[in-house]
Amino acid sequence: MQAPNLVLATLWVGWLEADGIAASVQREYLRGASGELPPDQCLPEVWIDDPLQVPQALELLNVLRRTPQRRWACACGELVEGGFEQCWNCGAMMPRSG
């Protein structure tokens, strides 16, 4: 599966591996070739090692790609935006509403 950038490809692989799916990032160094190659051929890709895990991986990646965007104030005073559940400044987890 193509990722829009290397950061997301790396995060997706980490999430897949945390769920027991062996995966890797491919094409991670092709961005510099953009212009010489078609741009869509330079995007990073997530490859799944075991073909039998592809359906499970695609399901998980689809969930991850639909992560809701949030805005919350951390106890340390930072405003955290996007799909992040952990404060980039102090490492605290987003409070759960109960």
N, C-alpha and C positions, 0 to 999 in steps of 0.2 A: 504494500500500500504506500502510495506517495504521501509525503508529509510536506506542508508548506514551507518548512524551514528545518534546519538541523537541530535547533533546540527542542521543538516538538517531537521530532523523530526520536531523539535521545530519551525524552520523557516517556514517550509511548513504549519504547523498548523496556525501560525500567519498570513501568506498570505491568507490562506483559510478564516480565520475569518474576515480579513479585507475586503474580497469579499462577506461577508454575509453567509458563510458556516460554521456551527458549527462543530468543529472537535476536536480530542484529540490525544495525544501521548500515545500509549500503549507499554508495554514491555520496559519501559525506564530504569528499574533497572536490567534487565537480563544479561547485559554484563558480570557481575561477574560470571555468571553460565556457560559461554562459556568454553567448555572442558568437563563439566559435562553433558551438553546438546549439541546437534548439533549446530554449529555456526549460521546456517541460522535460527534457532529457537530463537536466542538471539538478533536479529536485532530489532530496534525499528520499530513500525508501526504507521501509521496515520489512524485513524478511523473517518469516517464521521457519524455524529449523525442521519441525516435524509436520509434514503435510496433513496428518490427521488432526492437528491442533489448529489448522487454519480457520475452520468455522468458529471455534471458540474465541480465537484471537480477533477475528473480524467483529464478532459480537461485542467483545470488550472494547475494542477501538471505537466502535460506533457509539458506545455509551460515553467514552472519554471525550470524543469529539463534540458531544452535546452537553458537556459540563456547563451548568448554569453560571452566568456571570453574576457576581455579588459585589457588594461594597460593605465593609464592616470596619468598625473602629477597634483596634487592639487596645488592651489595657496599658500598653507602653506609650500610647498616643498616636501610633501610626495608623493611617487610613490604608486599608488593604483592598485592592480592587481586582476584578477578574474572577477566575475560577479558583483562586488560591484559598486554601483552607489553613495555611500556616503563615504567620507574620514573617516577612522577609527581614525585619529588623531584630526581633528578639527570639523568634522561633516558636512563639506560643501558638497553639492551635486555635482555630476559630471557635468561639463559644457555640455550643449547641442549644438551640431553643427547645424547651421541653414541653 
